[in-house]
């Protein structure tokens, strides 16, 4: 099921739809858990940190990955970011070039990441990691890929949205879980709860009981004061557009009009023309997310025009614990060193974050 087609009942209390689909979800989850646990992994000679989530859809992986890469650079490391490139046509290991590629080539998130660090898209995670190592990267940060066992990971940081949490808790197609929570938790090193809300309470309790650390953080708006009292037409094609609108409201922007699209949406000429016309007619300032903005670049004349007339609401991850990323990098390095000494995949990570 495509990420932009997740049904509303996934994010509500378990309903009859979830019950009806639960037998299929059980079989899906059983097969996915077995694959996650038993498929052999290849490895590279640098630490590999995976920023993942338990469910399909957005949780905050992209800003978390960006913040981790920034911290690595501040530590005089050369991070490389590895992505599958969801929505892009390029499948072989390829270095992302923002001045050359568009979202149809590599997807939207890699275009954002390439502004922060050398970024590779690859359906084969191992080949992508090897390409990053060949480019001199001394730490690899995976954006997603937690459930994919093809590349040995040294630290898995799982991001959870505090409001959405695990949705209804069921495995696809009955719910948004990629693999049953209990099976995924075995492979987790730490969780990162983003925002405020009760949706992640279960994750916090069960992760803490397993003896693994739980970090907290929030998404801060860059330049938030400039949007106070501004009249805007907000549009977004992300997993949870309401989160974007709530952020605008929280910084006192006046949303005069809004338009939601599916996750990773590719904008048509008609949609771009409609947004431009509505903004002009209502005298509103167009505003969107960073992901949506890069999805407009180099996609055609009208898409470029919309991008030119649209402002971007930029956010950054602000962790409560300022030492969080240093601890993640330290543990990943320790696990990598142990892995290289043993020459065998790590099956139980003993070091505590």
Secondary structure, DSSP 8 states (H G I E B T S, - for coil): --GGG--GGGGSS--HHHHHHHHHHHHHHHHHHHHHHHS--B--SSEEEEEE-SBSS-SSHHHHHHHHHHHHHHTT--EEEEE--TT-S--S-EE--TTT--HHHH-HHHHHHTTTSEEEE-SSHHHHHHHHHHTT-SEEEEES-TT-TTB--SEEEEEEETTTTTTTS-BTTSSSBSS-HHHHHTT-SEEEEESSSGGGHHHHHHHHHTT-EEEEEEEEETTGGGGTT-EEEEEE-STTHHHHHHHHHHTT-EEEEEEE--TT----HHHHHHHHHHHHHHT-EEEEEHHHHHTTTTS-HHHHHHHHTEEEE-EEEEESSTTHHHHHHHHHHHHHHHHHHHTS--SS--S--
